[in-house]
């Protein structure tokens, strides 16, 4: 009986590891050398007809963030975005479409700030992955990033289809361990002649549990936050100015209508505060929106002996149980 139990426990240990390895092969790490991601998606319409001027949400109810690097001439982007639209139908997601800007003459939608953000956050991974195909670029269209963590570059599939790749990546969800609420609002009386608005944000309610005996890891940045006085996370809020829909028949990929077009990206320096932003002109219509997102990253937990403290996962407990049922040899 003990032998059967031992075999069962070994299988139980190995199967999740094999499944995890198989899933991870379907995407690339979006942030080289860093544990982190992107959450948020609180949205305030800036339309003159909108009555929504303040939003807040518990972290557990936030939409999933999907960032897409694209271009109006990119025919492969039409394919990848169509698949993303298909798998996200009826799902709680916030899509942000970055359009190429630097050295770009055929796409009129991007900006210096949007390209800067993409290169800062995903540039190293993009260069590493694209180098395998002889490109070595920090900005490749199409690229899809889920939760700021899992990156899919180009149209080469790693499974039977791109739909399977994207669906698997989307199903993983964000690895963040935050608790609490975030707040985002716009002062409706802050309209000035230069078409600016004042926005307020507050992420100071966020907290995260830390294992016993972990110490602070300081990095000296103004937007680092101490969570429960036990662990340090770097949180960088951003306000993204997005146009919901643009009709652009001149796009060389023939798509015609381009959705969730990111015009400007503003990095914020504190966990809470306010900022006046001069709004970009819309391409057509009255459908600008402001979206609050948070980039987060964490350091390794350090023990008193400067050793990384591993999380006591289920595998450890199963290993202990396995050891207890293996018969000892008698002398």
N, C-alpha and C positions, 0 to 999 in steps of 0.2 A: 504493500500500500504506500509505504514511504517512497519507494522508487517511482511509482506512478505520479505521486504528488510532486516529486522533484522534477520530473520531465515536464509536467504541466507548468510549474513555475518558471522553468527555463524558457519555455515557449512564450509565456506571458511577458517575460523580460525582453525577448528578442523582437517580437512582432511590432510593438510600438516604435522601437528604434528603427526597424526596417521601413515602416510606413512613413516616419518622419523624414528619413533620408530620401525616400522616393519623392515625397512632396517637395522638399527643398530643391530638388534638381530641376523643378519646373520654373524656377525664377532665379534672379540674381539679387544679392544684397544691394539695396539702394544706397547705403551710406558706408563706404569702405572704412574699416577700422573703428566703427562707432556703433554702439547700441542706441538706437533712437528711432524716431518716427514723427508722424504728423497727425494731430487730432484737431477737432474743432468743427468748423462748418456753420457756425452761427451766422445767419444772414439777415441783413436789413435792406429791403428794397429802397432805392433812392428816388423812385418814381414820384412825381408830384401827386399821383392819385393814391399812394400807399398810406395806410394809417399805422403801419408797423414801424415804431421808432425805438423799441427796446425789446431785447430777447435775452433769455437765459436758459440754461439747460444743465442737468446733471450729466456728468461725463458718460455715464452708461447709456444715455439716450441720444448722444451726438451722432450725426450721420457719418458714414465711412467716407474718408477723403480719397478721391482718385484724381491724380494729376497726370495730364496728358501733354506731351510735347509734340507739336504738329506744325503744319504749314499749309497754306492754301494751294500750293503746287504739288503736294505730296499725295500721290494716288494710293500708296499703301496705307496712308493714314485713314482714308475712307473705309478701307476694309477693317482695320483694327478698331476704329471708333464705332463702327456698326456692330461689331461683336460686343464691345463694352456696353453699348446701349441695350443690346439684347439681354445680356446676363444681369444687368442692373435694373431691368424693368420691374416696377413695384417694390424696389428696395430703397432703403433710407441711405442715400449716397449724396455727396456733393462733388460734382465734377468741375475741375479747373483746367481749362485748355490754354496752354502756353503756345504762342506763335513765335516762330523765329524772327529775330530782329537784327542782330549784329551781322553786318555784311549781307543783308537781305534786301533784294530789290523787287521781289515778286509778292511778298506778303506784307500788307500794310498795318497789321494789327498789334504786333508786339511792341515792347519798349526796352530801353536799357535796363530798367529796374527788374523787369520780368526775366530777362536773360541772365542778369547777374544773380538773381535768386536761384535759378535752375542750376547754374554752374557752381555756385557755392555749395548747394546741398547735394546735387547729384552728379556734378562734373567729374569727380574722380572715378566713380563707378562707371560712368558712361565712357570715359577714356579707356579704362581697363577692358571693358567688354567689347567696345568697338575696335580696339586694337587687334582682337582676335580675327577680325574680318578685314584688316588692313586699312582701317579708317582713322582711328585715334582722334576722336572728336568728343568734346564735352557736351555737345548738343546734337542729338540725332533724332530726326523725325522718321518714323513714329517711335515714341517711347511711352510706356504706361507704367505708373507707379501707384501701388496700392498701400494706403496707410503710411506713406513715406518710408516704407520698409522693403517692399518687394518690387523689383524692377524687371520689366520686360522690354527688351530693345529689339526693334525691327519686327520682321514677320516670320522669322525662323521658329518653328514649333519645337518644343521639348517633349511633347507627348504626341498623341494622335491628332491634335488640332489646337489652334490658338484659343478656341473656346474652352477647351479643357484646361489649358494653361491658366487663362484668366480666371475661370471659375474656381479653380483650386486655390489660386492666390487670394481671391476675394474672400473665400470661405474661411481663411485663416484668421482674419480680423486683426485689429491692432494689438500689439503686445504690451501696451501701456498698462500700468497698474494704478492709475490715478483714481481717487475718489473726490467727490465734491462737485461744486457748480462753477460755471464761468458765466460772465455777464458781458453784454455788448449793447450799446445804445448810441443814438444819434440825436443831437440837439436840433430840434426842428426850427428853432429860432436863430440858428447860426448861419443862415444863408447870407452870403456877402456878394458884392458886385463881381468878384473874381470867381464865382461859382464854387466856393469852398463850403465844407461842412465840418462841424466839430464832432468827433467820435470819442466815446468813453468805453474803456474795457476794464475788467477786473477778473483776474485769474488767481487771486491770492487765497481763495477758498480751497484750492486744490491741495490734496495731501496724499501721501502714499505710505504704506506700512513698510517698515524696515526690520530686518532680522536683528535679534539681540546682539549687542556688542559691536555693531558696525560703527565706523568712525566717519567723520566728515572728510570729504575730499574736495578741497577748495580749488577753484580755478580762477578766481579773481575777477569774474565778469559781473557787471551790474545787474544782469538779468538771471544770475544764478539764484536759486532759492533753496533754503534749508527746509527739508520736509521732516516734520516730527522731531527736529533737532538731532536726527540720527543719520541722515543721508543727504547728499547734495545732488540735485538735478539741475541741468541747464534748460530753461524754458525761454523760448524766443517767440513772443506773439507777433503776428503779422496781420495787417489789414490788406485784403486783396480787392481791387476794384474791377468788377466783372460786368460785361455786357451780356445779357441773357441770350440774345439772338441777333445775328447780323446776316442780312441778305447781300451776297457779294457774287454776282454771276461771273465776274472776271476771274474768279479763282480757277487756276489751271487744272485742278483735279476734278472739276465739274460738280463739286458738292453743292454749291449754290448758297445754302444756308449753314452758317457756322454758329454753334451754340457755346455758351459759357466761356466767352472770349475774355481772357485776362488782359486788361489794359495797363494796370499799374500794381506794384507790390511795395508796401511800406513796412519795413521792420521796426518794431517798437522796442524801446530800451528798458522798459520796466514791466513788472507783473500787473500793474494797474496804472491808470492815468488817462490822459486825454490828448488828442492831437487834432489840429485843423488840417484838412486835406483839400487841396484844389482838385476838383474832379475833372477828369478828362472829358472831352466831348464825345458823345455817343456817335457811332457810325450811322445809325438810323434808329428811329423810335425813341421811346422814353423808358428804357428798361435796364438802367444801371443798378447794380447791387453792391453792397459792401459785405465782405465775408471775413470773419475772424477765424484764423487758424493758429495753432501752436506747434512749433517745432520743439521736440524734446529730445534730450540725450542724457544718459546716465553714466557715471563712472563705475568701475568695479568696486564692490564692497571690500574694504580692507580690514583685516583683523589687527589685533595688537602687535602681532609679529610680522605685520606687513605681508600677510598671505591672503590670497583671495578666498573668501568664504563661499563654498558651493552651496547651492540650495539643496536641502535634504529631500530629494525627489522620491517619487514612488518606487523608482528602481532600487534605491538604497534599502527601503523598507522590505521590498520583495527579496532582495539579496540576503538580508538578515533572516527572513523567514525561511529562505531556501537552505541557508546554512544550518538552521535549527532542525531541519528534517533529514539532513544527510547523516546517515549512521556513522559514528566514529569507529575507527579500527581499534580492536582490542589488542592489547599487548600480550 
